[in-house]
């Protein structure tokens, strides 16, 4: 398993809407993430800055790099684009984070 972490940015005032949408995550999206080898996926919110911190584990044989081409993922991005900072293709603006400490 490989650990992966990144940040994204929520637009101001959409904290509850972001949580609501994720509480109702589409089953087909969850299936696609799992099929791609995404496990133990959590997203945290820094309410002061609107920064979202995402953490996930990826299986050794994951295909997560192909998720941006998946139609379900792209539909989710379109659905979330009004409440997050996004790129031209509606993918979330992500900032990868480098792991500097880990303890099991």
Backbone torsions as a table, in degrees:
resi	resn	phi	psi	omega
1	UNK	NA	138.4	175.4
2	UNK	-112.8	135.5	177.1
3	UNK	-89.4	140.3	-177.6
4	UNK	-136.1	132.6	178.7
5	UNK	-137.0	146.7	179.3
6	UNK	-159.2	163.4	175.9
7	UNK	-113.3	156.4	173.3
8	UNK	-138.9	174.9	-176.4
9	UNK	-129.2	129.5	178.1
10	UNK	-95.6	140.6	175.4
11	UNK	-70.7	145.8	-178.4
12	UNK	-58.0	138.9	175.7
13	UNK	87.7	1.2	-176.6
14	UNK	-110.3	18.8	-177.0
15	UNK	-59.0	-49.7	-177.8
16	UNK	-68.8	-37.4	178.8
17	UNK	-65.5	-40.3	177.7
18	UNK	-60.8	-46.4	179.0
19	UNK	-62.9	-43.8	-179.4
20	UNK	-59.2	-46.0	-178.9
21	UNK	-63.5	-37.7	179.1
22	UNK	-76.8	-28.3	174.2
23	UNK	-64.5	-24.7	-179.3
24	UNK	-112.1	35.4	-177.2
25	UNK	-53.8	139.5	-178.3
26	UNK	-65.3	131.7	178.2
27	UNK	-57.3	-36.2	-179.9
28	UNK	-67.8	-31.2	175.7
29	UNK	-69.6	-45.5	177.9
30	UNK	-58.2	-40.4	178.8
31	UNK	-64.3	-41.5	-179.8
32	UNK	-65.7	-41.5	177.9
33	UNK	-62.4	-46.2	-179.9
34	UNK	-63.5	-43.5	179.1
35	UNK	-61.6	-29.5	179.2
36	UNK	-82.4	-2.5	177.5
37	UNK	93.5	15.6	177.8
38	UNK	-84.6	127.1	-179.8
39	UNK	-132.5	159.6	171.1
40	UNK	47.2	55.5	-173.6
41	UNK	-95.3	121.9	177.6
42	UNK	-130.6	147.4	174.5
43	UNK	-129.0	130.4	179.4
44	UNK	-115.5	151.6	179.9
45	UNK	-117.3	128.0	167.5
46	UNK	-90.2	102.6	-173.2
47	UNK	-65.0	-26.0	179.0
48	UNK	-67.6	-41.6	-174.2
49	UNK	-105.3	-13.9	-175.1
50	UNK	76.5	12.0	179.1
51	UNK	-81.2	131.1	174.9
52	UNK	-99.4	131.2	176.9
53	UNK	-110.9	118.9	-178.5
54	UNK	-109.9	138.8	177.1
55	UNK	-134.2	135.6	178.4
56	UNK	-149.4	157.6	171.7
57	UNK	-108.7	140.8	179.9
58	UNK	-117.6	131.7	177.4
59	UNK	-62.3	158.4	-179.3
60	UNK	-60.9	-30.9	-179.4
61	UNK	-103.3	30.2	-175.2
62	UNK	-66.2	156.5	174.8
63	UNK	-122.6	32.8	-176.8
64	UNK	-59.1	-28.6	179.7
65	UNK	-64.7	-19.6	179.6
66	UNK	-89.7	-7.4	-178.0
67	UNK	-57.7	-36.8	179.3
68	UNK	-60.4	-19.0	177.4
69	UNK	-92.4	-6.0	-176.8
70	UNK	-74.9	128.3	-178.3
71	UNK	-60.4	-33.9	179.1
72	UNK	-68.9	-42.2	178.3
73	UNK	-63.5	-44.2	-179.8
74	UNK	-63.6	-37.5	176.8
75	UNK	-64.8	-39.7	177.2
76	UNK	-63.2	-43.3	177.9
77	UNK	-58.8	-44.0	178.6
78	UNK	-60.8	-40.5	179.7
79	UNK	-64.3	-34.6	-176.5
80	UNK	-92.0	-10.5	-171.0
81	UNK	-60.5	-27.4	-177.4
82	UNK	-76.6	-12.0	-176.3
83	UNK	-120.6	1.5	-178.2
84	UNK	-130.9	161.4	169.2
85	UNK	-75.1	127.6	-175.7
86	UNK	-132.5	161.7	173.7
87	UNK	-83.2	177.8	-177.8
88	UNK	-58.1	-29.8	-179.9
89	UNK	-91.8	12.4	-178.6
90	UNK	72.9	3.9	173.1
91	UNK	-68.2	144.7	179.6
92	UNK	-64.6	142.7	172.7
93	UNK	-70.1	114.7	-178.1
94	UNK	-114.3	143.2	174.3
95	UNK	-120.3	109.9	179.3
96	UNK	-64.1	146.9	178.4
97	UNK	-114.8	141.5	178.4
98	UNK	-92.7	129.3	177.6
99	UNK	-71.8	129.3	179.1
100	UNK	-118.0	-8.9	177.0
101	UNK	-159.2	141.7	174.4
102	UNK	-149.1	140.3	175.4
103	UNK	-139.4	126.4	174.0
104	UNK	-89.0	NA	NA
